[in-house]
């Protein structure tokens, strides 16, 4: 079966069950503040950034095998950078 996705929203919806499984795994590790969209954005901005013609099975594999600590550090860095950005705006 050949699946084509015409938008990232379609693809994300198709991958949502795997993202939910990864979120539950993170929760079991004590990381409860990361949600499915955080995992999606991490992989989209790092692992899949320059990819094309990716297979659905490979994307699911990437979701399930990505390191929890790396996702955690990525989200913490994003939050820290956003906080710095808003703190800079308050100075102006």
Secondary structure in CASP SS format (residue, H / E / C, confidence):
PFRMAT SS
TARGET T0000
AUTHOR 0000-0000-0000
METHOD secondary structure of the structure
MODEL  1
X C 1.00
X C 1.00
X C 1.00
X C 1.00
X C 1.00
X C 1.00
X C 1.00
X H 1.00
X H 1.00
X H 1.00
X H 1.00
X H 1.00
X H 1.00
X H 1.00
X H 1.00
X H 1.00
X H 1.00
X H 1.00
X H 1.00
X H 1.00
X H 1.00
X H 1.00
X H 1.00
X H 1.00
X H 1.00
X H 1.00
X H 1.00
X H 1.00
X C 1.00
X C 1.00
X C 1.00
X C 1.00
X C 1.00
X C 1.00
X C 1.00
X H 1.00
X H 1.00
X H 1.00
X H 1.00
X H 1.00
X H 1.00
X H 1.00
X H 1.00
X H 1.00
X H 1.00
X C 1.00
X C 1.00
X C 1.00
X C 1.00
X C 1.00
X C 1.00
X C 1.00
X C 1.00
X C 1.00
X C 1.00
X H 1.00
X H 1.00
X H 1.00
X H 1.00
X H 1.00
X H 1.00
X H 1.00
X H 1.00
X H 1.00
X H 1.00
X C 1.00
X C 1.00
X H 1.00
X H 1.00
X H 1.00
X H 1.00
X H 1.00
X H 1.00
X H 1.00
X H 1.00
X H 1.00
X H 1.00
X H 1.00
X H 1.00
X H 1.00
X H 1.00
X H 1.00
X H 1.00
X H 1.00
X H 1.00
X H 1.00
X H 1.00
X H 1.00
X H 1.00
X H 1.00
X H 1.00
X C 1.00
END
